[in-house]
Amino acid sequence: MSDVVSEIFEVLNERGLHARPMTRLVQTASRFQSEMSVERDGQVANAKSVMGLLMLCCHKGARVTVRAEGPDAGAAVTAIGELFKSRFGESA
């Protein structure tokens, strides 16, 4: 049986989710077995695809839903959440 976990996060980065943070998100998501997606305003992208994530155009203040389904879904969403909370390692 697969777990399904989702959580809403706010983009805190001044320049939104540009290529560098998206690459970190994809690298982190790819460590997990679970299928993962990011949704913004009804648009859904594969969390393991930089090109898909770029299509979401996530600016500062955007709220996104990260969803994972699979054996490590909880750990996957937690890891992605830490990236959002830490501004993907970028300064404030």
NORBEL-V563240 format. One line per field, one symbol per residue. ss: DSSP state (h for helix, s for strand, l for the rest). Layout:
ss=???
//
This chain:
ss=llssssssssllllllllhhhhhhhhhhhlllllssssssllsssslllhhhhhllllllllssssssssllhhhhhhhhhhhhhlhhhlll
//
